[in-house]
Amino acid sequence: MALLADAVERGHVLATPGSISAHACFAADITLLSEEQGGAGVVSGDRLRFHTRCAAVWGSVTLHGVDVVRPLHGAEVTVTLEEPVALEEAQPFAFRQRGRAAGSGTVTRLPC
């Protein structure tokens, strides 16, 4: 058992083989925090820090149907991560912008 404990690192997911897979792109619904809570406008191409489970990875967003998402509003987006992470549909995540909490979302489709 000590061998398994040494093999698991922060960001890893223990799961039954084949039950979950890593993805670098996904579709999601996001909602931004209020300006008072740190929310700021998001446009296509913005580079954000995404947090899901215990993983944190940089990624960029592509907005669908709107040019900008304002604080307290939501949008459908495609997220392209710089590294693949274990994801499932309906999985929640949070994101940060410029070092501050900016909003949250839910994975709606895999892969994008």
N, C-alpha and C positions, 0 to 999 in steps of 0.2 A: 504494500500500500504506500510506502514511503516513495517509491518510484513515481507513482501517479501524482502525489502532492508536489514533487519537484518539477513535474512536467507542465503543470498548470500555472499560467501567468495572468496578470491583470488583463482583462479584455477577452480572454478565452471563454468559450462556452462549452460546458459539458452536456452532451446530448446523445441520444441513441443514434448510431450511424444512419445517415440518410434522412433524419427527421427534420433537420434545419440546414440551410446552406448560406454561404456568404454571398453578399451582393454589393456592388459598387454603384448601383443605380436603382432608383425606385420612385414611384409616384406617391404623392402624399397630399393631404389636406393640412394646411398650417393656419394658425391664428397667432397674431402678434399681441404682445403685452401692451398696456397703455404707456404713454410717454413717461408718466410718473414712475412706472415700474421698470423703465429701461427700454421699452419698445421704440423702434425707429423704422422709418420706411424701408422696404426691401424691394429691390428691382432685380430683373433677370441678370445673372452673372455675378451677383453678390457672393462673396466667399464667407461662409459661416462655419462655426464650430458646432457639430452635431453630437449630441450625447444620447446614447441608448444603452440600456442595461448598464454595464460598467465600462463601456467603450466610449471614447471621445475621438472624433476624426473630422478633419477639414473636408468641406464639400462646397459645391456651388449650386445655386437654384436657377431654374428656368420657370418663369411664371406662365400660366395658361389663361388667356382671356382678359388679362389686365396688364397695364404697364408698370404699376407700382402697387404694393400692398402697404396701407397706412396702419398705424397703431390701432389696436382693437378691431381690426378687420381680418378676414381670412381669404385664402385663395387655394386653388389647385396648383400644384407645382410638380416639377420633376427635379429630383436631387441626384447629383452626380458626386459621389464620394471619391476622395483621393486614395482610399484603401478599402477593400471589401470588408464588411462586418456581417455577423450573423443577424439575419432579419427574417421576420414573418409578417404576413399581412395582419393588419389591425394592431400592430406593435406601436406603442407610444414612443415619442422621442422629444427632446428639448433642443433648442439651439441658442447659441450666443452670437452676438455681433459686436465687434469692437471691444471684446472683453466683458460685455455685460449681457445678462439674461435678456433675450429678445422675444422668445415665443416658444410654442410647442406645436406638435403635430402628430398625425397618425399615418402609418404606412397604409396605402390603399391598394397598391398593385406591385407585384414583383414578377419578373424584372420589368423595368420601365420600357 
